[in-house]
Amino acid sequence: MEQKKVIEEIISQKRLPHLRLKIKERAEAFTESLFYTLFDEDTPVKENLEKLSFDFKELADLVCWEPHKPCEEIWQDYCKMLPDILRKLNKDAVAIATNDPAANSVEEVYLSYPGFFAIAVYRLSHEFYKFRLPLVPRLMTEYAHKITGTDINPGAQIGGSFFIDHATGVVIGETAVIKDNVKIYQGVTLGALYVERELRNKKRHPTIENNVTIYANATILGGNTIIGANSIIGGNTWLTSSVPENSFVTHSPQIKIKNLQQK
């Protein structure tokens, strides 16, 4: 009887009829298959796109539970964007290989750089986000987050030739705007000044202009904060207001000399 009561209580608490964990599993498998289709030499494009079309239909059926939401129709329009997404990603990979002295080849970037994988999944999810496809874009970027430690919201707007070095701990918020030729390092946060539900649908994350470099563990907050073009933001810097173009911003640590005198 006790077991029966436990079961009944668990069932009574399962109040979300559309909460199916297989949605997450399917989204992750879909993301990986999409990545293979675009980059893997041994993956046949035609056959895999046909399979992805079928997989997307199943995924759309799971996440589009609102009436009259034609999610299945998204796929054909999305497919037309894939060549352009791939062109952008190839430029990202070249930017990484060109700027990182540790990169021995572009192939190494594709195969081993967590920053590139996070950027790739972001770009693939961003177009779904613009189509207002429920859940899937966020699940895609959370898959990359789980693997790389890099959290890029699919709603962020990121320009060309983007480079994330080392990647771990990077956070880029939903309304962040990053323009062209930007480089950021591990631990960088482009976040909001505070978190309140009332900020939904408002610009709450910073804008990074062209040719900016942001070094490790810098934190830049606020929707009105703009980092001017060609600026360098040093490691561990904390910014909540804009800086003009060509700025060089550093964090100045306090340095104290230990007293080594004998007592």
Secondary structure by P-SEA (a helix, b strand, c coil): caaaaaaaaaaaacccccccaaaaaaaaaaaaaaaaaaccccccaaaaaaaaaaaaaaaaaacccccccccccaaaaaaaaaaaaaaaaaaaaaaaaacccccccaaaaacccaaaaaaaaaaaaaaaaaacccaaaaaaaaaaaaaccbbbcccbbbbcccccccccbbbbcccbbbccbbbbccccccccccccccccccccbbbbccbbbbccbbbbbccccccccbbbbccccccccccccbbbbbbbbbbbbcccccc
